[in-house]
Amino acid sequence: MITSRKIRVWGFKSCIKLISWLSLDRFKCRRGIIYIYIVIKKKNIKNNLKKEFYILAILDNRIGNRNQMFAVLDELNLPYKILDVKYNWLANLPNFILQIFGGYSHIKNFDIKKIKTNPILILSCGRRTFPLSCKLKSFFLDTTYFVHLMYPKLSLNIKKCNLIFTPFHDNVEASERVIKTIGSPAPLDIIKIKKKTRKIKPVISILIGGNHDR
């Protein structure tokens, strides 16, 4: 199901702010987002799809992924359309197997032909959305920028992704394509609510986590 939202066009300063906020290496981040801006402005559409200025945001049923996606979309303040996907049992397979069999065999009732316009950016988050995003990147040829949140382990064609933002605790080596972050993006309204609550009464937080591979 694809839904859309129209908001103010191109918040360039917001992009700089977002990427700088996500990473310690602010120079690399600003260089990356400026490159996104140049690519969006200069590239021409090479397929038969109509060109449209929007972000294609791929969301799944994981609350953490959705929170990160909406935090980034709100900060970018650009027009976007949501592709809300549901998984079948094949989603439990490793990404490289899913990619060998087309990239979207784990998505319920998905028809790639229903996407009628060419976005300027594909934005996705989490392991299971990566094969689909990668497939859509090929479908849109080289006209669309591809940004992914959280490093997709055991995946093919990582180089198709222009930028990957991943937390330091994922133990992934940083590069020009991979930008390591302190934690994950979070909606600002949630942060504000927590700050207000703290002024009214004491709040105790317990953080539980660890290595996902164990």
Disulfide bonds with the S-S distance in Angstrom:
none
